[in-house]
């Protein structure tokens, strides 16, 4: 004699078997949507350099990866204009290098994103550079 599975149990089993893949597809779509939205977010970035160095060279990335700016003999304190970056995977970087004959000075760099300090660094020794990097 065959034993039959009760219909309510069969329905529950069918719902579980079909619901799990549907839920996974939903999560994948939700994650993809969040990634698309995050790639469209714009952020305001400001780089700052201070210290005792006389006219250091300052290098920074303007838009994440491609647009590097090299300032020679900058005056301290120095601050970049407000830069707009788009997306989360932007690399933010500023580097301050004292002149070779300025071996007793120090430099300090900062990266500000949307009004919040996200990275700060001092030169390790007198006459050495300070480098700040952040990837939101």
C-alpha positions in Angstrom: 0.0 0.0 0.0 1.4 3.4 -1.0 1.7 6.0 1.5 0.5 9.5 0.4 2.1 12.7 1.5 -0.5 15.0 3.0 -1.4 18.0 0.7 -0.5 20.7 3.2 3.0 19.3 3.7 3.5 19.0 -0.1 2.4 22.6 -0.6 4.8 23.8 2.1 7.7 21.8 0.6 6.9 23.1 -2.9 6.8 26.7 -1.6 10.2 26.3 0.2 11.8 24.7 -2.8 10.6 27.5 -5.1 10.9 30.4 -2.7 14.7 29.9 -2.0 15.9 30.5 -5.6 13.4 33.4 -6.0 14.8 35.0 -2.8 18.4 34.5 -4.1 17.5 36.2 -7.4 15.8 39.1 -5.4 19.0 39.6 -3.3 21.2 39.5 -6.4 19.0 42.1 -8.1 19.0 44.3 -4.9 22.8 44.1 -4.5 23.2 45.0 -8.2 20.8 48.0 -7.8 22.7 49.2 -4.7 26.0 49.0 -6.7 24.5 51.0 -9.5 23.2 53.7 -7.1 26.6 53.8 -5.3 28.4 54.3 -8.6 26.3 57.4 -9.2 26.8 59.0 -5.8 28.9 62.2 -5.9 31.2 63.2 -3.1 32.9 66.5 -2.2 36.6 66.1 -1.6 39.1 68.6 -0.2 42.8 67.9 0.2 44.8 69.9 2.8 48.5 70.2 3.5 50.1 72.0 6.4 53.5 72.0 8.1 56.8 73.8 8.3 58.2 73.0 4.9 59.1 75.8 2.6 57.3 75.4 -0.8 56.8 71.6 -0.9 55.7 69.8 -4.0 52.1 68.5 -3.8 50.7 65.8 -5.9 47.0 64.8 -5.8 44.4 62.9 -7.7 41.6 65.1 -9.0 39.0 62.5 -10.1 39.9 59.2 -8.6 42.4 57.4 -10.9 43.3 59.3 -14.0 43.7 63.0 -13.4 46.8 63.6 -11.4 47.8 67.2 -10.5 51.4 68.1 -9.7 52.0 71.4 -7.9 55.6 72.6 -7.6 56.7 74.9 -4.8 53.3 75.3 -3.1 52.8 77.7 -0.2 51.6 76.3 3.1 49.0 76.0 4.4 47.5 74.7 1.2 44.0 73.5 0.4 42.6 72.2 -2.8 39.4 73.6 -4.3 36.3 71.5 -3.6 36.5 68.5 -5.9 33.6 66.4 -7.0 34.1 62.6 -7.3 31.6 60.1 -8.5 31.2 56.6 -7.3 32.5 54.6 -4.3 35.6 53.1 -5.9 37.4 56.3 -6.4 41.0 56.4 -5.1 41.7 59.6 -3.3 45.4 60.6 -2.7 47.5 63.5 -1.8 51.3 63.6 -1.3 53.4 66.4 0.0 57.2 66.4 -0.6 59.5 69.0 1.0 62.3 70.4 -1.2 65.6 68.4 -1.1 67.5 71.2 0.7 64.7 71.6 3.3 65.7 68.6 5.5 64.5 70.0 8.8 60.9 70.6 7.9 57.8 68.5 8.3 54.5 68.2 6.4 51.0 67.0 7.3 48.3 66.0 4.8 44.6 65.4 5.2 41.7 64.1 3.0 38.2 65.4 3.7 35.2 63.7 2.1 31.8 65.4 2.5 33.1 67.5 5.4 34.5 64.5 7.3 38.2 63.8 7.8 38.9 60.3 6.3 42.7 60.2 6.4 45.5 62.2 8.0 49.2 61.6 8.0 52.5 63.4 9.1 55.9 63.1 7.6 57.7 60.3 9.5 61.0 62.2 9.8 62.1 65.8 9.2 62.5 66.4 5.4 60.4 63.4 4.5 57.1 63.4 2.6 53.6 62.8 4.0 51.2 60.7 2.0 47.4 60.3 2.5 45.3 57.8 0.6 41.6 56.8 0.9 39.2 54.7 -1.1 35.6 55.1 0.0 
